[in-house]
Amino acid sequence: MFDFTILFLLGILAGCVVGILPSLSPSQFVILAYLWLGQYDPIEIIVFYITFITVSNFIDCLPSVYFGIPGEYSAVPTANESSNLIRFNLVNSSIHLSAVGRMVGSLFALILSFFVIDWILGQTWMFRSTSQLVMYITCVFGILLISKNKLIENLVLMSLGFALGSIGYSYALESNIGTFGAPELHNGLPAISVLMGIYVLPTMWHSIRAINDTSAKFDDKVVSVTPYWGSMFRGSVIGWLIGFVPGMSYVLSSTLSFSFEKWYNKFKPGKRNTSLASVIASETGSNTGSASMMIPLLVFGVPITASEAIIYNIMIDNGAVFTGGQFIHDHYTNILLWFVASCLVGWILCSPLAKYFPVIIRFLLSKNATVILTSIICIIVLADGYREDRLTLSIVTFIISGIVGFLLKNKDLIPLVFVFILQNSFESVLYNLYQLYL
């Protein structure tokens, strides 16, 4: 219980940092914490992740409203409306009511998910390799759908991710791939060096440079919640349905909730500010989607976002068993309790953090922020190389990956990261199907 409590508190802290900093996304943070998380049991890892992702989802509207810069793609609609919220003096109202909406959405997702999981566990056909392959394919199509890249760019990035992930010994083919006889590559490329160089470092630098000060002011007045209950409900329904579909994730939950609310307010105008109503629906849909998207991961072992893929990889390495719904069956009550607790904490922290957000962000994004973050990344890469006794390979991989990452800094690299992390899972599912049917 002590370890759970410590991880819960650390998850809260991590969620606040990632939510506040538009230069740090959940997937980037999980990569930074890769080595540290590897020492815990799978259930402890998932408790930390649920707390972290839930709290960060409550807090991440702050940089979107103040700076108009989303930390994650799910916050893009809010960022796009930030100028309207500032003009109508609705900054505080949007933060406060979005927090209420997120809590409503979390409870909505909790109730529906309870019944859905019980039903799913009784459907044995859902746990077959064919069903798992369909879910993986759906995930890939979902990523292609929500990415800002062109289709051909995404296909190239996914192919690159699969190629990088294939390097090393293949148990399916029973041979080495791309190792060129080097024994250091038998276990594949150092994942942390690849991810830090190609994704984390260039994305952080690019985001920090993009941040500008804003004229947004914190207003102590909050408009009545009454006209916006409908926005919360509509965002909850859309967010849960989309988040539950493998591959769609809370990014599409947020976007569709926002778009529908925009349309609805034109069709049925009321005593609602259209910008505020749309932001509330979007933030509610994002939180509800982030809750329902955990179902494919916890029940089937199918991650549908980059951060989930990384967490899944760590859990598998630490002995997690998802076959037949084993993991959720063994830990359902634990997961439920910590999820409720993290929602309550996120709700409570949102308003106080909003009040002091301008001061906090100026401190965290001082001139030395880039140097500090870069130093931390380099130390993690060196520590991983030393631990794996592949220090030279880790450094060389990090440098080459960094060069590639900076060349691709204007592209959405999530497709590459997702496929790179899950390459072994894709290969395993395909091999199982080959053994069964061919």
PyMOL commands that set and color helices and strands:
alter all, ss='L'
color gray80, all
select helices_A, chain A and resi 2-20+26-32+34-37+42-59+61-67+73-87+91-121+124-127+129-146+151-166+183-185+191-210+226-244+249-267+274-292+294-300+306-317+323-355+357-364+369-387+391-407+414-437
alter helices_A, ss='H'
color red, helices_A
select strands_A, chain A and resi 168-170+175-177
alter strands_A, ss='S'
color yellow, strands_A
deselect
rebuild
show_as cartoon
